[in-house]
Each structure stands twice: as structure tokens, then as C-alpha cells.
């Protein structure tokens, strides 16, 4: 009679769960990025935006992440900070995202300005180009992003990712080897039992 297969260890289950969640998270990020690029809107109703410059200092620091949410143009009021697609052929960031404060609204045109800039933006933003509204800064995420941008931070991140993948594959392989050994042992036991039964019948 064969022995019942042992259940996976708690540690291996935890590693499987962490790896699975990581893969799902990465898949969701990729899909959401595709949706954002094609429509300008996040499928979750929110965005995490990386701000490159210090034009919104001190409200938003240079090289930092901010959290924004989808918004209807009619819900925006003066003094709100919005993320929008720049539509100005003379601008070096034409066609890219920018995050500035609304200083006045005239019909479907939203006039914006960076808090740290002496003058308002050269061209008003049309309502159709508004992507989201600024909600808050994300200092923890910003810290890890800045750390990742350093040589040491990049190496640490890569080591952690490779280490997690290696650990997962090692545990998975170990479980498969143990399972194969148990199956082989059970097979030998069954063969021996049949041999003994046959010998008993022949006597």
C-alpha cells in the first residue's frame, strides 16, 4: 500500500503565493500601461505619475511620484493641479504629459502655470487633453524610485528579483524531485507486494 503524498511545506506555499502575486501585479501593470497609452485614462481610475522637473516646487518636488485620479473637466476649478497632454508645437514637451496648476478657466480652455515658474504656460490646455487631477505626493514610492536610479539601488533591486525567482524555481524543483522519489518508492513497494503475493499463491 502506498504512502500518502506529503503536503507542500508552509514556506514553499508562501513563496508560491508571493511569486504568483508578483507575476499578477506585473501583468496588471503592463495591461494598465497599454490602456493608458492608448486612451490617456487608467482602467483603475487613478495614475501614478513620475514628475521630472521642479516646476511645481515646493508642492511637488523634482524627480518624484504623485498620485492622480481621472477627472471630468467640468469638475475642475481654479487652483486645482492637473495632469494634461501638452499640445504646443513650440514646446519641447509637445505631446507629453505635464502637471501644473490651473490659474483660470475660459470655456474649454484651462490656463495653467507651474508654482515655481514666473510665467504661465504659453498655450492653454483644452479640456480634451486633461488626463487627471493631482491628489497627493507618494514619498515612499519616490524614495525607492530614487534608490533604484542609483547604481547601488539598481544592483540591489536586480539581486532581489533574481533571488526571488531563483528561490521559487529551487523550491519548485526540490518539490518535484521529492515527489518523483516518493512515486518511485511507492512503485517499488507495490511491485514487492505483488511479488510476495505471487509467491504466496505459488506455494
C-alpha positions as CSV (number, residue, x, y, z in Angstrom):
1,X,0.0,0.0,0.0
2,X,1.4,3.4,-1.0
3,X,2.0,6.2,1.5
4,X,0.0,9.4,1.1
5,X,1.9,12.2,-0.6
6,X,3.1,14.8,1.9
7,X,1.7,18.3,1.6
8,X,3.9,21.2,0.5
9,X,5.7,23.0,3.3
10,X,4.3,26.3,4.5
11,X,7.4,28.0,3.3
12,X,7.1,26.7,-0.2
13,X,3.4,27.7,-0.3
14,X,4.3,31.2,0.9
15,X,6.9,31.5,-1.8
16,X,4.5,30.3,-4.5
17,X,1.9,32.8,-3.3
18,X,4.4,35.7,-3.3
19,X,5.7,34.8,-6.8
20,X,2.2,34.4,-8.2
21,X,1.1,37.8,-6.8
22,X,4.3,39.3,-8.2
23,X,3.5,37.9,-11.7
24,X,-0.1,39.1,-11.5
25,X,1.0,42.5,-10.4
26,X,3.4,42.8,-13.3
27,X,0.7,41.7,-15.7
28,X,-1.7,44.2,-14.4
29,X,0.9,47.0,-14.7
30,X,1.6,46.1,-18.3
31,X,-2.1,46.0,-19.3
32,X,-2.8,49.2,-17.5
33,X,0.2,50.9,-19.2
34,X,-1.2,49.8,-22.6
35,X,-4.6,51.2,-21.8
36,X,-3.1,54.5,-20.5
37,X,-1.0,54.9,-23.7
38,X,-4.0,54.2,-26.0
39,X,-6.7,56.2,-24.2
40,X,-4.9,58.5,-21.7
41,X,-7.0,57.1,-18.9
42,X,-6.2,54.5,-16.3
43,X,-8.5,51.5,-16.1
44,X,-8.4,51.8,-12.3
45,X,-9.4,55.5,-12.4
46,X,-6.1,56.5,-11.0
47,X,-2.5,57.1,-12.1
48,X,0.9,57.1,-10.6
49,X,2.9,59.8,-12.4
50,X,6.6,60.5,-12.3
51,X,7.4,64.2,-12.2
52,X,10.7,65.1,-13.8
53,X,11.1,68.8,-13.2
54,X,10.8,71.2,-10.3
55,X,8.3,73.5,-11.9
56,X,5.8,72.7,-9.2
57,X,8.1,73.2,-6.2
58,X,7.5,73.2,-3.3
59,X,4.2,71.4,-3.7
60,X,5.6,68.7,-5.9
61,X,9.4,68.1,-5.8
62,X,11.5,67.4,-8.7
63,X,12.0,63.7,-9.5
64,X,9.1,62.4,-7.5
65,X,5.9,60.3,-7.8
66,X,2.5,61.7,-7.4
67,X,-1.0,60.1,-7.2
68,X,-3.6,61.4,-9.6
69,X,-7.2,60.4,-10.4
70,X,-9.3,60.5,-13.5
71,X,-11.5,63.6,-13.6
72,X,-14.2,65.3,-15.7
73,X,-13.1,68.7,-17.0
74,X,-16.3,70.3,-15.6
75,X,-15.3,69.2,-12.1
76,X,-12.0,71.1,-12.2
77,X,-11.8,74.5,-10.5
78,X,-9.2,77.2,-10.3
79,X,-6.2,76.3,-8.1
80,X,-6.6,72.5,-8.9
81,X,-3.4,70.8,-10.1
82,X,-4.0,68.8,-13.2
83,X,-2.0,66.4,-15.4
84,X,-2.6,67.0,-19.1
85,X,-1.2,66.3,-22.6
86,X,0.8,69.3,-23.9
87,X,-0.5,70.5,-27.3
88,X,2.0,73.1,-28.3
89,X,4.3,72.6,-31.3
90,X,6.8,75.1,-29.9
91,X,7.1,73.3,-26.6
92,X,9.9,70.8,-26.1
93,X,7.4,68.5,-24.3
94,X,4.7,68.7,-27.0
95,X,2.6,65.6,-26.9
96,X,3.8,64.6,-23.5
97,X,2.3,64.8,-20.0
98,X,2.7,67.9,-17.8
99,X,1.4,68.6,-14.3
100,X,0.7,72.3,-13.5
101,X,-1.9,74.3,-11.5
102,X,-5.0,75.8,-13.1
103,X,-5.0,79.6,-12.7
104,X,-8.1,80.4,-14.7
105,X,-10.7,78.7,-16.9
106,X,-12.2,80.2,-20.0
107,X,-14.8,78.0,-21.7
108,X,-13.0,74.7,-22.6
109,X,-9.6,76.3,-22.2
110,X,-7.7,75.8,-18.9
111,X,-4.8,78.2,-18.3
112,X,-2.0,76.6,-16.3
113,X,1.2,77.6,-14.6
114,X,3.9,75.8,-12.6
115,X,4.1,77.1,-9.0
116,X,7.8,77.7,-9.4
117,X,7.6,79.3,-12.8
118,X,7.5,83.1,-13.2
119,X,5.0,83.0,-16.1
120,X,2.0,80.9,-17.1
121,X,2.2,78.2,-19.8
122,X,2.3,79.6,-23.3
123,X,-0.7,77.7,-24.6
124,X,-3.9,76.9,-22.6
125,X,-4.9,73.3,-22.2
126,X,-8.1,72.2,-23.9
127,X,-10.5,70.1,-21.9
128,X,-10.0,67.1,-24.1
129,X,-6.3,67.0,-23.2
130,X,-6.9,66.8,-19.4
131,X,-5.8,63.4,-18.1
132,X,-6.2,63.5,-14.4
133,X,-6.2,65.6,-11.2
134,X,-3.4,65.7,-8.7
135,X,-4.3,64.2,-5.3
136,X,-1.1,63.8,-3.3
137,X,2.6,63.0,-3.3
138,X,3.9,59.5,-2.8
139,X,7.1,59.9,-0.8
140,X,7.7,56.2,-0.1
141,X,7.5,55.2,-3.7
142,X,9.6,58.2,-4.6
143,X,12.3,57.0,-2.2
144,X,12.5,53.6,-3.8
145,X,12.5,55.0,-7.3
146,X,15.3,57.4,-6.5
147,X,17.2,54.5,-4.8
148,X,16.6,52.3,-7.9
149,X,18.1,55.1,-10.1
150,X,21.4,54.9,-8.2
151,X,24.0,52.2,-9.3
152,X,23.8,50.6,-5.9
153,X,20.0,50.7,-5.8
154,X,19.7,49.2,-9.2
155,X,22.1,46.3,-8.3
156,X,20.1,45.7,-5.1
157,X,16.8,45.6,-6.9
158,X,18.1,43.2,-9.6
159,X,19.6,40.9,-6.9
160,X,16.3,40.8,-5.0
161,X,14.3,40.0,-8.2
162,X,16.8,37.3,-9.3
163,X,17.0,36.0,-5.8
164,X,13.2,35.6,-5.6
165,X,13.0,33.9,-8.9
166,X,15.9,31.6,-8.1
167,X,14.3,30.7,-4.7
168,X,11.0,29.9,-6.3
169,X,12.5,27.7,-9.0
170,X,14.8,26.0,-6.5
171,X,11.9,25.1,-4.2
172,X,9.7,24.1,-7.1
173,X,12.4,21.8,-8.4
174,X,13.0,20.3,-4.9
175,X,9.3,19.5,-4.5
176,X,9.3,17.8,-7.9
177,X,12.3,15.7,-7.1
178,X,10.8,14.7,-3.7
179,X,7.5,13.8,-5.5
180,X,9.4,11.7,-8.1
181,X,11.3,9.9,-5.4
182,X,8.1,9.2,-3.4
183,X,6.4,7.9,-6.6
184,X,9.4,5.7,-7.4
185,X,9.4,4.3,-3.8
186,X,5.7,3.6,-4.0
187,X,6.2,1.8,-7.3
188,X,8.9,-0.4,-5.8
189,X,6.8,-1.2,-2.8
190,X,3.8,-2.1,-5.0
191,X,6.0,-4.3,-7.1
192,X,7.4,-6.0,-4.0
193,X,3.9,-6.6,-2.6
194,X,2.8,-8.1,-5.9
195,X,5.8,-10.4,-5.9
196,X,5.2,-11.5,-2.4
197,X,1.5,-12.2,-3.1
198,X,2.5,-14.2,-6.2
199,X,5.0,-16.2,-4.2
200,X,2.3,-16.9,-1.6
201,X,-0.1,-18.1,-4.3
202,X,2.6,-20.4,-5.8
203,X,3.3,-22.2,-2.6
